Amino acid sequence: MSSPLSAAPKQIKLSKPDWLASPKVFRTEVLAGLVVALALIPEAISFSIIAGVDPAIGLFASFTMAVVIAVVGGRKAMISAATGAIALVIAPLNHQYGLGYLIAAVILGGLMQIALGALGVAKLMRFIPRSVMVGFVNALAILIFMAQVPEMRDVPWVVYPLIIGGLLMMVFFPKLTSVVPAPLVSIVILTVITIGAGIAVPTVGDKGDLPSSLPVPGLPDVPFTVDTLTTIAPYAFAFALVGLMESLMTAKLVDDITDTHSNKTRESVGQGIANVVTGFFGGMGGCAMIGQTMINVKVSGARTRLSTFLAGAFLMVLCIAFGPVVSDIPMAALVAVMIMVSAATFDWHSIQPKTLKRLPLGETLVMAVTVAVVVATHNLAIGVIVGSVTAMVIFAKRVAHLAEVTGVVDPDGNQVVYAVTGELFFASSNDLVYQFDYKDDPDDVVIDLSDAHIWDASSVAALDAIENKYAQRGKKVTIIGLNKPSAEMHDKLAGQLTAGH
């Protein structure tokens, strides 16, 4: 008889990475990463300008965010990099106190994101209604398009045919083959045309100088004091919240597009880790980048972590090794790509007349409010918050009318039974008090809550008020039919919510 120790050890079978599933998948991921890297460069430079820092700071952030989140993130194929929302949050801190404080805020914000992720902040996503999500997507598409408008103002006339040509290539090239992403073909062809024909148009190089070396890790140049902490903490907290909200909303959008589920808690913690690393490498921080994610997932067809990793890696290779070539890419080529992304992102079905006719007015209103606030503030996080609050108010108003009270008096006139039906919470319970006939009811009053549920203290307080009004007239109230949770809440709070108790 052989002993357990002499048994052959079990072989651990390592699964093959999904990006090695087939040569086609690998090719798709590599080319998608290259397209995203090209699109990241002018965006990162623009966001650096918004934040008031050198273009290299934004490019370094895009590099480290993409590379790190590809490993630690919870949503495959999502692109994280320097973003406009983050730039707007930290810009005042940089303008007032300098780059060192900005970097320190990025690191602290990353630590806060790790803590929030560990505490389960991602679970709050379940409270965001579909109408808010649709508004978020449509507002995003509008913002992507609006961001291209400055690139089409006060430019040589030849820019416009270049943009149109780029759009036509992206529409018709996939009909020929899908081996190479159409955006990449469009960028290459338009670049060759402008360089070969010597056409003078705005280029990527006009946005700013590209870095010539990799970022070096280091500590932020700030005094490590309580004063520094109190200065950066409000900006870091705002940074953490905006970054998480945009990232989680984008992750949910990618979930829907790819019909796959992502780990939102891992994504939240991963965003924090990526920002901490980015801060130590002198980057301006970032979060999920929705436009570039759409290029990666929807336009290029990427589905794995490899495309995200390569987007960051190619970004640095393009800047350092091919800087002069990348600088000559016409902005018209990238504008055409982003316009295509905008059109593909917008939920056109949501604004069709037949859809609007079928949807409840409240749903359409929530979507419109979300879009309007996002476009007005250029802040997706604010729009989502306002849209969600609007949805909650409309929902509360709608269900407040679902609590009904019907009274039946016994034939002998000695007792009345009130049947309460519906959900009792702060909105519906406010009107509950006024649905009883305190003056003319008999002395024995029964309130049957078999078809109702008590959700909050406001409902218990309303029942207390009803009992008190009857008691003032010498009448007795008996409450029956409470389900277990409602009974526990009523027993715990009844008589304890008014002064003197």
C-alpha positions as CSV (number, residue, x, y, z in Angstrom):
1,M,0.0,0.0,0.0
2,S,1.6,3.3,-1.1
3,S,1.5,6.2,1.3
4,P,0.0,9.6,0.3
5,L,3.5,11.1,0.3
6,S,4.7,8.7,-2.4
7,A,1.8,9.6,-4.7
8,A,2.7,11.4,-7.8
9,P,2.2,15.2,-7.5
10,K,-0.7,16.7,-9.3
11,Q,0.2,18.6,-12.4
12,I,-1.0,22.2,-12.5
13,K,-2.2,23.1,-15.9
14,L,-1.7,26.7,-16.8
15,S,-4.4,28.2,-19.0
16,K,-3.3,30.0,-22.2
17,P,-3.8,33.8,-22.2
18,D,-6.9,34.7,-24.1
19,W,-4.9,36.9,-26.5
20,L,-3.0,33.8,-27.6
21,A,-6.3,32.0,-28.5
22,S,-5.5,32.3,-32.2
23,P,-3.3,34.3,-34.5
24,K,-6.3,36.4,-35.5
25,V,-7.0,37.4,-31.9
26,F,-3.4,38.3,-31.4
27,R,-3.2,40.4,-34.6
28,T,-6.5,42.2,-33.6
29,E,-5.1,43.1,-30.2
30,V,-1.8,44.3,-31.5
31,L,-3.3,46.5,-34.2
32,A,-6.0,47.8,-31.8
33,G,-3.3,48.8,-29.3
34,L,-1.4,50.7,-32.1
35,V,-4.5,52.6,-33.2
36,V,-5.3,53.6,-29.6
37,A,-1.8,54.7,-29.0
38,L,-1.9,57.0,-32.0
39,A,-5.2,58.5,-30.8
40,L,-3.9,58.9,-27.2
41,I,-1.0,61.2,-28.1
42,P,-2.9,64.4,-29.1
43,E,-5.5,63.8,-26.3
44,A,-2.9,63.4,-23.6
45,I,-1.1,66.5,-24.8
46,S,-4.4,68.5,-24.8
47,F,-5.3,67.4,-21.3
48,S,-1.8,68.3,-20.1
49,I,-2.5,71.9,-21.4
50,I,-5.8,71.9,-19.5
51,A,-4.0,70.9,-16.3
52,G,-1.3,73.4,-16.9
53,V,1.6,71.0,-17.1
54,D,4.2,70.0,-19.7
55,P,2.9,67.6,-22.4
56,A,5.3,64.9,-21.2
57,I,3.4,64.7,-17.9
58,G,0.2,63.7,-19.6
59,L,1.9,61.3,-21.9
60,F,3.7,59.6,-19.0
61,A,0.4,59.3,-17.2
62,S,-1.2,57.7,-20.2
63,F,1.7,55.2,-20.5
64,T,1.8,54.1,-16.9
65,M,-2.0,54.1,-16.4
66,A,-2.5,51.8,-19.5
67,V,0.3,49.5,-18.7
68,V,-0.6,49.1,-15.0
69,I,-4.4,48.8,-15.4
70,A,-3.9,46.1,-18.1
71,V,-2.5,43.9,-15.3
72,V,-4.4,44.9,-12.2
73,G,-7.7,46.2,-13.7
74,G,-11.1,44.3,-13.6
75,R,-12.3,45.1,-17.1
76,K,-10.5,43.6,-20.1
77,A,-9.8,45.8,-23.1
78,M,-10.7,49.1,-21.3
79,I,-8.3,51.9,-21.8
80,S,-7.2,54.1,-18.9
81,A,-5.1,57.2,-19.4
82,A,-4.9,60.9,-18.7
83,T,-8.4,62.4,-19.1
84,G,-10.1,65.8,-19.3
85,A,-12.2,65.2,-16.3
86,I,-9.2,64.5,-14.1
87,A,-7.3,67.4,-15.6
88,L,-10.2,69.8,-14.7
89,V,-10.2,68.5,-11.1
90,I,-6.5,69.0,-10.5
91,A,-5.8,72.0,-12.6
92,P,-6.6,74.6,-9.8
93,L,-4.2,72.8,-7.5
94,N,-1.4,72.9,-10.0
95,H,-2.0,76.6,-10.9
96,Q,-2.0,77.6,-7.2
97,Y,0.6,75.4,-5.6
98,G,2.7,73.8,-8.4
99,L,3.4,70.4,-10.0
100,G,4.7,68.8,-6.8
101,Y,1.3,69.2,-5.0
102,L,-0.5,67.9,-8.1
103,I,1.7,64.7,-8.1
104,A,1.1,64.3,-4.3
105,A,-2.7,64.7,-4.9
106,V,-2.6,62.0,-7.6
107,I,-0.9,59.6,-5.2
108,L,-3.3,60.3,-2.4
109,G,-6.2,60.1,-4.7
110,G,-5.0,56.7,-5.8
111,L,-4.8,55.5,-2.2
112,M,-8.3,56.8,-1.6
113,Q,-9.5,54.8,-4.7
114,I,-7.9,51.7,-3.3
115,A,-9.7,52.2,0.0
116,L,-13.1,53.0,-1.6
117,G,-12.7,50.0,-3.9
118,A,-12.0,47.7,-0.9
119,L,-15.1,49.2,0.9
120,G,-17.3,48.1,-2.0
121,V,-18.1,51.4,-3.7
122,A,-18.5,49.6,-7.0
123,K,-21.8,48.1,-5.6
124,L,-23.3,51.6,-5.9
125,M,-23.4,51.1,-9.6
126,R,-26.6,49.0,-9.2
127,F,-28.5,52.2,-8.3
128,I,-27.7,53.9,-11.6
129,P,-30.9,53.6,-13.8
130,R,-30.8,52.5,-17.4
131,S,-32.1,56.0,-18.5
132,V,-29.0,57.6,-16.8
133,M,-26.8,55.1,-18.6
134,V,-28.3,55.9,-22.0
135,G,-27.9,59.6,-21.2
136,F,-24.3,59.0,-20.2
137,V,-23.6,57.3,-23.5
138,N,-25.3,59.9,-25.6
139,A,-23.6,62.8,-23.7
140,L,-20.3,61.1,-24.1
141,A,-20.8,60.9,-27.9
142,I,-21.7,64.6,-28.0
143,L,-18.6,65.5,-25.9
144,I,-16.3,63.5,-28.2
145,F,-17.7,65.3,-31.2
146,M,-17.5,68.7,-29.5
147,A,-13.9,68.1,-28.6
148,Q,-13.1,67.8,-32.4
149,V,-14.8,71.1,-33.3
150,P,-11.8,73.3,-32.3
151,E,-9.7,71.2,-34.6
152,M,-12.0,72.2,-37.5
153,R,-12.0,76.0,-36.8
154,D,-9.6,78.4,-38.5
155,V,-7.8,75.7,-40.4
156,P,-6.8,75.5,-44.1
157,W,-9.7,74.4,-46.4
158,V,-7.9,71.2,-47.3
159,V,-8.5,69.9,-43.7
160,Y,-12.1,69.3,-44.5
161,P,-11.7,67.0,-47.5
162,L,-9.1,65.1,-45.5
163,I,-11.6,64.5,-42.7
164,I,-14.3,63.5,-45.1
165,G,-11.8,61.2,-46.9
166,G,-10.9,59.6,-43.5
167,L,-14.5,59.0,-42.7
168,L,-15.2,57.4,-46.0
169,M,-12.2,55.1,-45.6
170,M,-13.5,54.0,-42.2
171,V,-17.0,53.3,-43.6
172,F,-16.0,51.4,-46.7
173,F,-12.6,49.8,-45.9
174,P,-14.2,47.2,-43.5
175,K,-16.3,46.0,-46.5
176,L,-13.0,44.9,-48.2
177,T,-11.3,43.4,-45.2
178,S,-11.2,43.4,-41.4
179,V,-7.6,42.2,-41.1
180,V,-6.3,45.7,-40.5
181,P,-8.4,48.2,-38.4
182,A,-9.9,50.9,-40.7
183,P,-8.8,53.7,-38.4
184,L,-5.2,52.7,-38.7
185,V,-5.5,52.5,-42.5
186,S,-7.1,56.0,-42.6
187,I,-4.3,57.5,-40.4
188,V,-1.5,56.0,-42.5
189,I,-3.0,57.0,-45.8
190,L,-3.8,60.6,-44.8
191,T,-0.3,61.0,-43.3
192,V,1.3,59.7,-46.5
193,I,-0.8,62.0,-48.6
194,T,-0.1,65.2,-46.5
195,I,3.7,64.4,-46.3
196,G,4.0,63.3,-49.9
197,A,2.1,66.2,-51.3
198,G,3.7,68.7,-49.0
199,I,0.2,69.8,-47.7
200,A,0.5,72.2,-44.8
201,V,-2.1,71.3,-42.2
202,P,-2.1,71.1,-38.4
203,T,-0.3,68.1,-37.1
204,V,0.2,66.2,-33.8
205,G,3.5,68.0,-33.4
206,D,1.7,71.3,-33.3
207,K,0.1,70.1,-30.0
208,G,3.4,70.0,-28.1
209,D,6.8,68.3,-27.9
210,L,6.9,64.6,-27.4
211,P,9.1,63.1,-24.6
212,S,12.5,61.6,-25.7
213,S,13.0,59.3,-22.7
214,L,11.1,57.1,-20.3
215,P,9.7,58.5,-17.0
216,V,11.9,58.0,-13.9
217,P,10.3,57.2,-10.5
218,G,10.6,59.6,-7.6
219,L,8.8,61.3,-4.7
220,P,6.7,64.4,-5.2
221,D,8.6,67.7,-4.4
222,V,6.5,68.8,-1.5
223,P,7.0,69.2,2.3
224,F,5.7,66.1,4.0
225,T,3.6,68.0,6.6
226,V,0.0,68.1,7.8
227,D,-0.5,71.4,6.0
228,T,0.4,69.7,2.7
229,L,-2.0,66.9,3.5
230,T,-4.9,69.3,4.2
231,T,-4.1,71.3,1.0
232,I,-4.2,68.3,-1.3
233,A,-6.9,66.1,0.4
234,P,-10.0,67.9,-1.0
235,Y,-8.5,67.7,-4.6
236,A,-7.5,64.1,-4.0
237,F,-10.9,63.1,-2.8
238,A,-12.6,64.8,-5.8
239,F,-10.0,63.1,-8.1
240,A,-10.8,59.7,-6.6
241,L,-14.6,60.0,-6.9
242,V,-14.5,61.4,-10.5
243,G,-12.0,58.8,-11.6
244,L,-13.9,55.9,-10.1
245,M,-17.3,57.1,-11.4
246,E,-16.0,57.5,-15.0
247,S,-14.2,54.2,-14.9
248,L,-17.1,52.2,-13.5
249,M,-19.5,53.7,-15.9
250,T,-17.2,52.9,-18.8
251,A,-16.7,49.4,-17.5
252,K,-20.4,48.9,-17.5
253,L,-20.7,50.2,-21.0
254,V,-18.0,47.8,-22.2
255,D,-19.8,45.0,-20.4
256,D,-22.9,45.7,-22.4
257,I,-21.0,46.0,-25.7
258,T,-19.1,42.7,-25.2
259,D,-21.8,40.8,-23.4
260,T,-19.2,39.9,-20.6
261,H,-19.0,40.7,-16.9
262,S,-16.2,42.6,-15.3
263,N,-15.0,42.7,-11.7
264,K,-15.9,46.3,-10.6
265,T,-14.3,46.0,-7.2
266,R,-11.0,44.9,-8.8
267,E,-11.3,47.7,-11.3
268,S,-11.8,50.2,-8.5
269,V,-8.8,49.0,-6.6
270,G,-6.8,48.7,-9.9
271,Q,-7.5,52.3,-10.8
272,G,-6.1,53.3,-7.4
273,I,-3.0,51.2,-7.9
274,A,-2.5,52.6,-11.4
275,N,-2.8,56.2,-10.1
276,V,-0.3,55.6,-7.3
277,V,2.2,54.2,-9.7
278,T,1.5,57.0,-12.1
279,G,2.1,59.6,-9.4
280,F,5.4,58.1,-8.4
281,F,6.5,58.3,-12.1
282,G,5.5,61.9,-12.3
283,G,2.3,61.6,-14.3
284,M,-0.9,63.6,-13.8
285,G,-3.1,60.7,-13.1
286,G,-6.1,59.5,-15.0
287,C,-9.0,57.1,-15.3
288,A,-10.9,55.1,-17.9
289,M,-10.8,56.9,-21.2
290,I,-14.1,56.4,-22.9
291,G,-13.4,57.6,-26.4
292,Q,-10.2,55.5,-26.7
293,T,-12.0,52.6,-25.1
294,M,-14.6,52.8,-27.8
295,I,-11.9,52.8,-30.5
296,N,-10.4,49.7,-28.9
297,V,-13.5,47.7,-28.2
298,K,-16.2,48.9,-30.7
299,V,-14.1,50.0,-33.7
300,S,-11.0,47.8,-33.5
301,G,-12.7,44.7,-32.0
302,A,-10.2,44.2,-29.1
303,R,-11.3,42.0,-26.2
304,T,-8.2,41.3,-24.0
305,R,-5.8,42.9,-21.7
306,L,-3.0,42.8,-24.4
307,S,-4.6,45.7,-26.4
308,T,-4.6,47.9,-23.2
309,F,-1.0,47.0,-22.3
310,L,0.2,47.6,-25.9
311,A,-1.7,51.0,-26.1
312,G,0.6,52.3,-23.3
313,A,3.7,50.5,-24.5
314,F,3.3,51.7,-28.2
315,L,2.6,55.2,-26.9
316,M,6.1,55.5,-25.4
317,V,7.7,53.7,-28.4
318,L,6.0,56.0,-30.8
319,C,7.0,59.1,-28.8
320,I,10.6,58.1,-28.2
321,A,11.6,56.1,-31.3
322,F,9.3,57.5,-33.9
323,G,8.7,61.0,-32.6
324,P,9.4,62.9,-35.8
325,V,7.1,60.6,-37.8
326,V,4.3,60.8,-35.2
327,S,4.6,64.6,-35.1
328,D,3.8,64.7,-38.8
329,I,0.4,62.9,-38.5
330,P,-2.3,65.3,-39.6
331,M,-4.8,66.1,-36.9
332,A,-7.5,65.7,-39.6
333,A,-6.8,61.9,-39.5
334,L,-7.4,61.7,-35.8
335,V,-10.4,64.0,-35.9
336,A,-12.0,61.7,-38.5
337,V,-11.4,58.7,-36.2
338,M,-13.0,60.5,-33.2
339,I,-16.0,61.6,-35.2
340,M,-16.5,58.0,-36.3
341,V,-16.2,56.9,-32.6
342,S,-18.8,59.6,-31.7
343,A,-21.3,58.3,-34.2
344,A,-20.7,54.7,-33.2
345,T,-21.1,55.5,-29.5
346,F,-24.4,57.5,-29.7
347,D,-27.5,55.4,-29.0
348,W,-29.5,56.4,-32.0
349,H,-32.3,54.0,-31.1
350,S,-33.0,56.0,-27.9
351,I,-34.1,59.1,-29.8
352,Q,-36.2,57.4,-32.5
353,P,-39.8,58.7,-32.4
354,K,-41.3,55.2,-31.8
355,T,-38.9,54.6,-28.9
356,L,-39.8,58.0,-27.3
357,K,-43.5,57.2,-27.7
358,R,-43.2,53.9,-25.8
359,L,-41.0,55.2,-23.0
360,P,-42.6,56.7,-19.9
361,L,-42.1,60.5,-19.9
362,G,-40.0,60.3,-16.7
363,E,-37.5,58.0,-18.4
364,T,-37.0,60.4,-21.3
365,L,-36.7,63.3,-18.9
366,V,-34.0,61.6,-16.9
367,M,-32.0,60.8,-20.1
368,A,-32.4,64.4,-21.3
369,V,-31.3,65.9,-17.9
370,T,-28.2,63.6,-17.8
371,V,-27.2,64.7,-21.4
372,A,-27.9,68.4,-20.7
373,V,-25.9,68.5,-17.5
374,V,-23.0,66.6,-18.9
375,V,-22.8,68.8,-22.0
376,A,-23.1,72.0,-19.9
377,T,-20.5,71.0,-17.3
378,H,-18.3,68.9,-19.5
379,N,-18.2,66.6,-16.5
380,L,-19.6,63.1,-16.9
381,A,-19.6,62.5,-13.1
382,I,-21.8,65.5,-12.3
383,G,-24.2,64.5,-15.1
384,V,-24.5,61.0,-13.7
385,I,-25.2,62.2,-10.2
386,V,-27.8,64.8,-11.3
387,G,-29.4,62.2,-13.6
388,S,-29.6,59.6,-10.8
389,V,-31.1,62.0,-8.3
390,T,-33.7,63.1,-10.9
391,A,-34.5,59.4,-11.5
392,M,-34.9,58.9,-7.8
393,V,-37.2,61.9,-7.4
394,I,-39.4,60.7,-10.3
395,F,-39.5,57.2,-8.9
396,A,-40.4,58.4,-5.4
397,K,-43.1,60.6,-6.8
398,R,-44.5,57.7,-8.8
399,V,-44.5,55.1,-6.0
400,A,-45.8,57.6,-3.5
401,H,-49.2,57.2,-5.0
402,L,-49.2,53.4,-4.8
403,A,-50.1,53.3,-1.1
404,E,-53.9,53.1,-0.9
405,V,-56.2,53.0,2.1
406,T,-59.7,51.5,2.0
407,G,-62.0,51.4,5.1
408,V,-64.8,49.0,5.9
409,V,-67.2,49.6,8.9
410,D,-68.8,46.5,10.5
411,P,-72.5,46.3,10.1
412,D,-73.1,46.9,13.8
413,G,-71.0,50.1,13.6
414,N,-68.6,49.1,16.4
415,Q,-65.4,48.6,14.4
416,V,-63.8,49.9,11.2
417,V,-61.1,48.0,9.4
418,Y,-58.7,50.0,7.2
419,A,-56.7,48.0,4.7
420,V,-53.4,49.6,3.6
421,T,-51.9,48.5,0.4
422,G,-48.5,49.4,-1.1
423,E,-45.0,50.5,0.0
424,L,-44.8,52.8,3.0
425,F,-41.8,55.1,2.9
426,F,-41.1,58.8,3.4
427,A,-42.9,59.9,0.2
428,S,-46.0,57.8,0.5
429,S,-46.4,57.9,4.3
430,N,-46.7,61.7,4.4
431,D,-50.2,61.4,2.9
432,L,-51.2,58.4,4.9
433,V,-52.2,60.4,8.0
434,Y,-54.9,62.3,6.1
435,Q,-56.7,59.2,4.8
436,F,-58.5,58.3,8.0
437,D,-61.8,59.6,9.4
438,Y,-60.8,60.4,13.0
439,K,-64.0,62.2,13.9
440,D,-66.7,59.8,12.7
441,D,-65.0,56.5,13.0
442,P,-66.2,54.1,15.7
443,D,-64.1,53.6,18.9
444,D,-62.4,50.4,17.7
445,V,-60.1,51.0,14.7
446,V,-58.1,48.2,13.0
447,I,-55.3,49.0,10.5
448,D,-54.5,45.9,8.4
449,L,-51.0,46.1,6.9
450,S,-51.0,42.6,5.4
451,D,-50.5,44.0,1.8
452,A,-48.1,46.8,2.8
453,H,-44.4,47.1,3.8
454,I,-42.8,49.5,6.2
455,W,-39.5,50.8,4.8
456,D,-38.4,53.6,7.0
457,A,-38.8,55.6,10.2
458,S,-41.1,58.1,8.4
459,S,-43.7,55.4,8.0
460,V,-43.5,54.4,11.7
461,A,-43.8,58.1,12.7
462,A,-46.9,58.3,10.4
463,L,-48.5,55.3,12.2
464,D,-47.7,56.9,15.6
465,A,-49.4,60.1,14.4
466,I,-52.5,58.2,13.4
467,E,-52.7,56.4,16.7
468,N,-52.2,59.7,18.6
469,K,-55.0,61.4,16.6
470,Y,-57.4,58.5,17.5
471,A,-56.2,58.4,21.1
472,Q,-57.0,62.1,21.5
473,R,-60.6,61.2,20.7
474,G,-60.7,58.2,23.1
475,K,-60.4,55.7,20.3
476,K,-58.3,52.5,20.2
477,V,-56.1,51.5,17.3
478,T,-54.9,48.0,16.6
479,I,-52.3,47.3,13.9
480,I,-52.3,43.8,12.4
481,G,-50.8,42.0,9.4
482,L,-47.2,43.3,9.7
483,N,-44.7,41.1,7.9
484,K,-41.6,40.2,9.9
485,P,-39.2,43.0,8.7
486,S,-42.0,45.6,9.1
487,A,-42.9,44.3,12.5
488,E,-39.3,44.5,13.7
489,M,-39.0,48.1,12.5
490,H,-42.3,49.1,14.0
491,D,-41.6,47.4,17.4
492,K,-38.2,49.1,17.6
493,L,-39.3,52.6,16.7
494,A,-43.0,52.9,17.6
495,G,-43.4,55.7,20.2
496,Q,-39.8,56.7,20.1
497,L,-39.9,59.3,17.3
498,T,-41.6,62.2,18.9
499,A,-40.4,64.6,21.6
500,G,-40.7,63.4,25.2
501,H,-39.6,59.8,24.4
